[in-house]
Amino acid sequence: MTVNRELFDQVMVPNYAPSSVIPVRGEGSRVWDQEGREFIDFAGGIAVNCLGHCHPALVSALKEQGEKIWHLSNVMTNEPALRLAKKLTDATFAEKVYFANSGAEANEAALKLARRFALDNFGEQKSQIISFNKGFHGRTFFTVTVGGQAAYSDGFGPKPGDIVHCDYNDLAAFEALISDSTCAVMMEPLQGEGGIISPTAEFVEGVRELCTKHNALLIFDEVQTGVGRTGELYAYQGLNITPDILTTAKALGGGFPIGAMITTTDIAKHLKVGTHGSTYGGNPLACAVAEAAFDTVNTPEVLNGVKEKSALFRELLTAINEKYNVFTEIRGEGLLIGAVVTEQFKGRAKEFLVAGTAEGVMSLVAGADVVRFTPSLVIPEADIREGMARFEKAVAKVVNG
Ligand SMILES: *Cc1c(COP(=O)(O)O)cnc(C)c1O
């Protein structure tokens, strides 16, 4: 069978438009395609491969678990899931964990839990959910409606109700919206898909205070920021506040699908037996790999390394920009970096990604105006330099047409 990009158009639902490049092998931050062309991976499978491709600790955890026991469902619990849950609770504010298979599912669980918590404690009038324009929380119908881009939730019939939005970093607008009818507030501690937008300290602290005042649960969506991405294990740990519920996925499995919702005992108790569930949630293979990823990332060496690598990324991007003047701003935290294109390239961030692929470097975009970099947290300095040299060639091509 010939497997190529044409086969995609033949057999796949057309909701994606993938590149013509088909990678077949990866090692660390290097990837090779069907033709043997090499790429430096600054995309990390969309902020997922926190330890690059085929990290030895993850490969060995997967092989070991693969020869022990496969799926069990939640009819029986399993050792890897319990070990991972213990580590997640030891390392964070949380006391209880719910496992899912993706970020959207972790968020779906968080939102359902918040609604049930409010119903049990305050009654059914307390159902409003507030979230932020440009926010992204996944593609299930509930999470995409909570997300801050109506274009992604329009056209699928009646939407889940009582969900409102305001601008991120606009505390006055938020204060005007929140009331005792607010059940929960869902936010990213740094907007990822929306364009790599950091919150101000005043905004985060203000949101926390107002949630507490109105008995609304603060849900931090750390699906993209979690597990070391910003240089903290979780981004909230670098802010001056603690959420009530936190969701984590992407980097959690280091490339193996897993998500989790974590919270306190007092809140968790409202998801009683039978209220929510997932066949695959807590799958032993996923949890074994995630445990190995978590152990590897949650060390001072790796987390401090993220801050050092971030500085190098910014320095090299700034140097490219001094030559070509294509970005107005390099922003983000840790290894979640956005380069905002100038007016001249407005709406054309993707051209840099495409040109980069042709030069042998994989990157991402965050919206139409921001080139996004989410490499492995342990990417070697030499790969950062080589990838940036390739990216510079891509920038030159875009500039010179
Ligand atoms: C990617 C992402 C999601 C969705 O995760 P999936 O695994 O695609 O369902 C949710 N929230 C944030 C902040 C994300 O970046």
The ligand as a Gaussian input file, in Angstrom:
#p B3LYP/6-31G(d) Opt

LIG

0 1
 C       -5.088000      21.784000      23.610000
 C       -5.899000      22.427000      24.638000
 C       -7.125000      21.870000      25.053000
 C       -7.747000      20.665000      24.371000
 O       -7.011000      19.516000      24.569000
 P       -7.372000      18.216000      23.682000
 O       -6.440000      17.178000      24.198000
 O       -7.148000      18.608000      22.253000
 O       -8.789000      17.899000      23.925000
 C       -7.800000      22.465000      26.090000
 N       -7.303000      23.555000      26.695000
 C       -6.133000      24.120000      26.337000
 C       -5.630000      25.303000      27.075000
 C       -5.395000      23.586000      25.281000
 O       -4.261000      24.159000      24.912000

